[in-house]
């Protein structure tokens, strides 16, 4: 845990100071960056490097799924003809390519971690109004801990986040942006089939919701706790042969702290973040709130099957955008105190969720240790 605490304190320091001299402003449709490109590159390097090193240089026994990825990489050639992994041929081809050019496991892990980190950096550069706080949230209550174990799904999520940026990058070229978006989604699906859930995003894009709209969506999502059996009862028809032994109708032991955070964060942000003058949120803030509702929905379903909660990971990026937006919305006089409380809560959540957690990442070691 020591290495995590050191990195968290480093990000806490960086996000609380103006050492990087790069900031963002938010309007309805775009984020305009103030600062030089050199400042942008410096920011990305300073924030991304420590996490890249932790992800890419970890020992093989860090993360419960890491060993299975080692075996899959070492038998990359055999996996090309494996029926169980045939639907994820993109990942098989990726593994085979790096294997054929002579990459050992550790280099393979580092390259894959680099691609994952780049995905998050691209996303935050596009959507966040405070990169430092967003990165801090990513480490503490975001997807960092899952990235330490779920390599393949993390890769797919990073691609999906880049696909999301494509939608806003090509705003004036509707056909091209949708073609490129779905091309990236299909690439993500070929790495982890669950990425297909992200294909619904264009139907939510560029919509501006009122506060009442989001309240209703959040309540419906939380209410899934009561109708989850109906939903999970329909899922066996769509699970596919790879998951035909998975049960969707039994209760699983889940971390109540995780459920509490998943529910409370969007509600608190909704309470704090102001709407525009017309009573609606900006399209990007609205999208993040819709992401939050989907995350809450799948968190409720995870009580019947913990794997269903992983579907919500594709949308959990909302917290990296809404939390900084909420903190920036607090009045100047009390902002420092609110930030301090938020930092303490995030760190506490990380420590409590990591020590002895099911992901097996608490006793971190580098590969040479």
Secondary structure by P-SEA (a helix, b strand, c coil): caaaaaaaaaaaaaaacccccccccccccbbbbcccaaaaaaaaaaacaaaaaaaaccccccccaaaaaaaaaaaccccccccccccaaaaaaaaaaaaaacccaaaaaaaaaaaaaaaaaaaaacccccaaaaaaaaacccaaaaaacaaaaaaaaaaaaaaaaaaaaacccaaaaaaaaaaaaaaaaaacccccccccccccccccccaaaaaaaaaaaaacccaaaaaaaacccccccccccccccccccccaaaaaaaaaaaaaaaacccccccccccaaaaaaaaaaaaaaaaaaaccccaaaaaaacccccccccaaaaaaaaccccaaaaaaaaaaaaaaaaaaaacccccccccccccccc
